[in-house]
Amino acid sequence: MEKKNDKFYTAALSHWESQRDEAIATLELYFNKSVGIGEHSKILEEIHTWTHKLSEATENIDSLKTYFDEFGDVKDDNKTKKLLND
């Protein structure tokens, strides 16, 4: 029997991938087309905000992929076992 991806795992991964993609697109806009942005005085604040969102999304994607397989099951490796036993 073929095992299907867990919908909650897929949804969580999709959420953070979407957040990552939005942050990248926004930062690219600020870095390359800032002339079209009306309020320049707060551009650095916005860059910091979107950089934080990018970091958060990337970290969460990495965490999901590190500790869970594509089916949403906890990976059976020593790193995960050690964390669960601590």
C-alpha positions, 0 to 999 in steps of 0.5 A: 500500500502506498503511503500518502503525504500527511496533509497537515505536514504538507500544509505547514510546509506550504505555509512557511514556503509561501512566507519565505517566497513573499519575503524574498519577493518583497526584499528583492523589490526593496533592493532593486526597485526602491524608486517606486516605493513612496515612503523611503524614510522607513525602508530600512525598517521594512527591510529589517522586518522582511529579513526577520520574516525570511529567517523565521520561514527558512528556520521553520522549513529547515526544522520540519524537514530535519525532524519529519519525513515527507509523510509527516512521521518523525524521522527515526534517527539518533538526533531526533531520538536524543531530543525526544528522550531529553 
